[in-house]
Amino acid sequence: MLLRSVLAAALITGALSAAPVADAAAPGSIQVPGSKLEPALPSGAYFGHGAMILNPYNTGGTLVHYPAIAKAAKTYCPATLILTYIDSGWGQTAIASETAQDTLGTYTVQIGQFANARTASAVFDAQRAKAASCRSYSLPPLPGSTRHVSQSVTGTRVGGHPAFIVKQQSSFSNVPGATVPGYVLVTVDGSDLFTEEMPGTPGAQPSGSAITLYMIGKVSALR
């Protein structure tokens, strides 16, 4: 009887050990609509300096299925100023974005959700490669002026997440000798891309990395 009990216990233990263990949900494995992503964006108070939130946007209460029509390699270099990173043509399933304006300039912030981490990483890599290929370009002439941009791309990590910084210096033909710095920070976490376009330099406050980590924390709490 004792031997039978011991054998039964061993069989049960072995069965439990062999049973599959459910994996924890990976970042982005649970999809949420744009209306739920929007509250993960920073409020105006987060930016300080009396910032106001302008043009808040989200893709609504259901998932979307935007076709992946954007082709980074064919993108004109002027689009790498900011449009490349916030284009809705990458195949996102949800988007939330906003513009914050204060006395120092304008910040553009976006969360883009993709169907899976592989797609998000592919878009991240394509955007980085395109930005790196555009070291110098001019924007279409403005009234009385042309904007010339020189830029460089640096790989980095934000809280352990792969990221890249596009540092930009803009000059204007009607203001000789004056330059305006700016930068774009793009970070991938699972199936999400987090993008900020900021005035000044990467060390400005609030920093792009601080904003990114704030949004990553908020989005993680949704899942």
C-alpha positions in Angstrom: 0.0 0.0 0.0 2.8 2.4 0.9 4.7 1.6 -2.3 1.5 2.2 -4.3 1.0 5.6 -2.7 4.6 6.6 -3.3 4.3 5.6 -7.0 1.1 7.5 -7.4 2.6 10.6 -5.9 5.6 10.3 -8.2 3.4 10.0 -11.2 1.3 13.1 -10.2 4.5 15.1 -9.6 5.9 14.0 -13.0 2.7 15.0 -14.8 2.7 18.4 -13.2 6.3 19.0 -14.1 5.7 18.0 -17.7 2.5 20.1 -18.0 3.0 23.2 -20.2 3.3 26.5 -18.2 1.6 29.5 -19.7 4.0 32.2 -20.7 3.5 35.8 -19.4 2.1 38.1 -22.0 4.8 39.7 -24.1 4.8 43.5 -24.5 2.1 44.3 -27.1 0.7 40.8 -27.3 -2.6 42.1 -26.1 -3.9 44.7 -28.6 -5.8 47.8 -27.5 -7.6 50.4 -29.6 -6.4 54.0 -30.1 -8.9 55.4 -27.6 -7.3 53.4 -24.8 -3.8 54.3 -26.0 -4.5 58.1 -25.9 -4.6 58.3 -22.1 -1.0 56.9 -22.1 0.2 60.2 -23.7 1.6 62.8 -21.3 -0.6 65.6 -20.2 0.3 69.3 -20.8 1.5 69.6 -17.2 4.1 66.9 -17.8 5.9 69.1 -20.3 5.9 72.2 -18.0 6.5 75.7 -19.2 2.7 76.3 -19.5 2.5 73.7 -22.3 -0.9 73.2 -24.0 -1.9 70.0 -25.7 -3.0 70.6 -29.3 -4.5 68.3 -31.8 -4.9 65.1 -29.7 -5.7 62.2 -32.0 -6.5 58.5 -31.7 -7.8 55.9 -34.2 -11.0 55.2 -32.2 -12.5 52.4 -30.1 -11.7 49.5 -32.4 -8.6 48.1 -33.9 -7.7 49.4 -37.3 -6.0 47.6 -40.2 -4.1 50.3 -42.1 -2.4 48.9 -45.2 1.4 48.9 -45.0 1.9 51.2 -47.9 4.9 53.3 -46.6 8.2 52.3 -48.1 11.1 53.9 -46.2 13.6 53.3 -49.0 11.5 55.4 -51.4 10.7 58.2 -48.9 12.0 61.6 -49.7 14.6 62.8 -47.3 12.7 65.8 -46.1 10.1 63.4 -44.7 12.7 62.2 -42.2 12.4 65.5 -40.4 9.3 64.0 -38.7 6.7 62.7 -41.1 8.4 59.4 -41.7 8.1 58.4 -38.1 4.4 59.3 -37.6 3.0 58.2 -41.0 -0.1 55.9 -40.6 1.0 53.9 -43.6 3.2 51.4 -41.8 0.4 49.0 -41.0 -0.5 50.0 -37.5 -3.5 48.6 -35.6 -3.9 51.6 -33.4 -2.4 55.1 -33.1 -2.5 57.8 -30.5 -0.7 61.1 -30.9 -0.6 64.7 -29.7 1.2 68.0 -30.1 2.3 69.9 -27.0 3.3 73.5 -27.4 5.1 75.7 -24.8 7.3 78.7 -24.9 10.3 76.7 -25.9 8.8 75.0 -29.0 6.5 72.2 -30.1 6.7 68.5 -29.2 5.1 65.8 -31.3 4.4 62.5 -29.5 3.0 59.3 -30.9 2.3 55.7 -29.9 1.9 53.3 -32.8 0.8 49.7 -32.2 1.4 46.9 -34.6 0.0 43.4 -35.0 3.2 41.8 -33.6 6.7 42.6 -32.4 8.3 41.4 -35.7 6.4 44.0 -37.7 7.2 46.8 -35.2 10.9 45.9 -35.3 10.9 45.8 -39.1 9.4 49.3 -39.3 11.8 50.5 -36.6 14.8 49.2 -38.6 13.5 50.7 -41.9 12.9 54.1 -40.4 16.4 54.1 -38.8 18.1 53.1 -42.1 16.3 55.8 -44.1 17.1 58.5 -41.6 20.7 57.5 -41.6 20.9 57.7 -45.3 19.7 61.3 -45.3 22.6 63.4 -43.9 21.7 66.6 -45.6 18.6 67.9 -47.4 16.6 71.0 -48.1 12.8 71.4 -47.6 10.6 72.8 -50.3 11.1 76.6 -50.4 9.2 78.5 -47.8 8.0 82.1 -48.6 11.2 84.0 -48.9 13.3 81.2 -47.3 14.7 77.7 -47.8 15.2 75.4 -44.8 18.3 73.3 -44.9 18.7 70.4 -42.5 21.8 68.3 -41.6 21.2 65.3 -39.4 22.9 62.3 -37.9 21.5 59.0 -36.4 22.7 57.3 -33.2 21.6 54.0 -31.9 20.8 53.9 -28.2 18.7 52.2 -25.6 15.9 53.7 -23.5 15.3 51.7 -20.3 16.8 48.6 -22.1 14.6 49.1 -25.2 16.2 49.5 -28.6 16.0 53.1 -29.8 17.6 55.6 -32.2 18.0 59.4 -32.0 17.9 61.6 -35.1 19.8 64.8 -34.3 19.0 67.7 -36.6 20.3 71.1 -37.2 18.2 73.5 -39.3 19.3 76.7 -41.0 17.3 79.1 -43.0 18.4 81.1 -46.1 16.9 84.3 -44.8 18.6 84.1 -41.4 22.4 83.6 -42.2 24.4 82.0 -39.5 21.5 81.0 -37.3 20.8 77.3 -36.6 18.0 75.6 -34.7 18.6 72.2 -33.1 16.0 69.5 -32.8 15.8 65.8 -32.6 13.5 62.7 -33.0 13.6 59.7 -30.7 12.1 56.4 -31.8 11.9 53.4 -29.4 10.5 49.9 -29.9 9.0 47.9 -27.1 7.3 44.7 -28.3 4.7 45.6 -30.9 4.7 49.3 -30.1 6.7 52.2 -31.5 7.1 55.3 -29.4 8.1 58.5 -31.2 8.9 62.0 -30.0 10.0 65.0 -32.0 11.5 67.6 -29.6 13.0 71.1 -29.8 16.5 71.6 -28.6 18.9 68.8 -27.8 18.5 65.3 -26.3 19.4 66.7 -22.9 16.5 69.1 -22.8 13.8 68.7 -20.2 11.6 66.8 -20.2 13.9 64.5 -22.1 12.7 62.2 -24.9 13.7 59.1 -22.9 11.7 60.3 -19.9 8.6 60.8 -22.0 9.1 57.4 -23.6 9.5 55.5 -20.3 6.4 57.3 -19.1 4.4 56.1 -22.1 5.8 52.6 -21.9 4.7 52.3 -18.3 1.2 53.6 -19.1 0.8 51.2 -22.0 2.1 48.2 -20.1 -0.5 48.9 -17.4 -3.2 48.6 -20.1 -2.2 45.0 -20.7 
